[in-house]
Amino acid sequence: MAIISLLSLTILLLSLLSLHLFLRRKSNKTAPHGYKLYPLVGTLPDFILNRHRFYDWNTETLARCPTNTSVFRRPGKVHGIITANPQIVEHMLKTNFENYPKGPRFISLLQDFLGAGIFNADDHLWIMQRKTASYEFNTKSLRNFAMENVASELHNRLLPILKSAAETNATVDLQDVLERFAFDNVCKLAFNTDPACLGGDATAGAEFMRAFETAANLSSGRFLYAVPRSYLIKKFLNIGSEKKLREAIATVHEFADQIIVSRIEKRSEELNEDEDLLSRFIDKSDNISGEFLRDVVISFILAGRDTTSAALSWLFWLLSSRPDVEAKILNELESIRRESGKSIGDVYSYEELRRMHYLQAAISEGMRLYPPVPIDTRNCKNDDVLPDGTMIGKDWFMSYSAYAMGRMESIWGRTVWSIGRSGGSKKEFVSRRARLSTRCFTGAREYASAENWPTFR
């Protein structure tokens, strides 16, 4: 009897070993240089170890892949493709666009915060919002409205804060200052309401900003749960991060709803002459609900606040170790100012801003290295074969990493990391092609297509 038991145990162990070797061999065929796929748990162990450095982990992994593309699999039916390949990005966002909507997983994770706003919508809702926004953002009146608000915020709030800090040799949290600057501006553009987060008492505005930031961070954090949809347990029990998220969203919604109700009343009384985005959506749409208007505006605030402040923060961080680039930017501004007969402190016109090519190149290069949206994800509607031959199944996710794409030798040429002037902590990414350019500290945008550089799509 004991011999039979021992024999059975041996057979079981050999079977498990054979299964392990088979799955390991199969996973290596699927992703020879990509994410390591363990039996049963997929990439989960490495995902947990690298979750705190997710973007750099993606970059390192995709750089090893022949086509900068790899399969990614975790328990809970999380199965998909992550890429940094421009041809695949073009296929996903242009050639076969209809097959890659945001999909139910993406929408469900952000539903509580963004609702049916443009960044969380598919099909006719997305098309309607995109058409309206695209048209309105290209109108001269909205452009002038935005320019006036930015000029006012600059001269009355941002510059006095920086000037005072320079005169007193005080330390400034520039990222926090720029977030407040961007938040004030985007709220004026979206609502024509000044939250006064950068200046003034900012009583209600500061609460709205803090709640908005909390809601945005906790909502995006749902994507990084080791076990997908496990956040639903905390949401049901109303504990932990989901309780904080619920409270933050309630604050954001209350603030936005008050403004929307007031604006709709003005419209009904034909008293609304505001030029903000909310008023334009109200004027362009009939029988539109207040809840939908709130979703629209919250999405645009999210886009304007985070992208602007992130791009500016990283730009100044890069410039802090490149005084030569800073000097060239200042020389360009001085040249345009001299040609226009302006003095220091005068506001530049829209056409004068368009002539600042070197500054544009520097901002663009900063966004290549540190894109405001480091990774974007879609859902595959039907089975597909990607341009590099990779097969993707129905309901798999399809992600492209703009952060990784900005660091691929296959796109930008030989890459070099050099230590910044501070002697240790600051690093700067430079491409071979960029160093040949005379445009700015990289100037790499002149080598980029829309697919190479999806940040600017």
Number of C-alpha atoms within 10 A of each C-alpha: 6 7 8 9 10 11 12 12 12 12 12 12 12 12 12 12 12 12 13 15 13 13 16 16 12 14 19 16 10 17 16 17 17 23 28 23 24 18 15 12 12 20 19 21 15 14 22 14 11 14 16 11 11 13 17 15 18 24 21 16 19 25 22 16 17 14 19 25 27 25 23 23 23 20 14 12 10 15 19 23 20 23 26 30 25 23 16 24 26 17 16 24 17 12 12 14 14 13 18 22 20 21 19 15 18 19 18 14 19 21 17 15 26 27 20 23 23 21 22 23 21 18 10 9 13 15 13 14 18 14 10 15 17 11 10 17 13 10 10 10 13 17 16 14 16 20 18 13 18 19 16 14 19 17 14 13 17 18 13 12 16 15 11 11 13 12 8 8 9 9 9 12 7 15 16 13 18 21 23 22 23 25 28 27 30 28 25 22 26 22 22 20 15 17 24 22 25 23 15 11 11 15 11 12 21 18 17 22 22 15 20 23 19 17 27 19 11 18 20 12 13 20 16 13 13 16 14 16 15 12 18 13 11 14 16 10 10 14 14 11 18 21 14 17 24 17 14 23 22 16 19 21 18 12 16 20 16 10 16 20 12 11 20 18 13 15 16 9 9 9 11 15 11 15 19 21 24 22 21 17 18 18 12 10 12 8 6 11 10 15 14 14 20 23 22 24 24 25 19 20 22 18 15 18 21 18 18 18 22 20 21 20 19 19 19 16 16 24 17 15 18 15 12 11 20 18 12 16 20 12 13 16 20 15 13 16 17 12 9 12 9 13 10 9 9 11 17 16 11 11 8 13 14 11 13 15 14 21 22 18 20 24 19 22 25 27 25 26 22 20 25 21 16 19 20 13 19 24 22 24 17 13 13 15 11 16 16 13 9 15 14 19 17 14 20 22 25 25 20 23 24 30 25 27 30 27 24 22 14 16 18 20 14 14 16 12 10 12 13 16 14 10 9 9 8 14 16 17 19 22 23 15 17 23 14 13 14 10 20 23 26 24 25 24 19 12 12 12 12 13 21 24 22 25 21 12 9
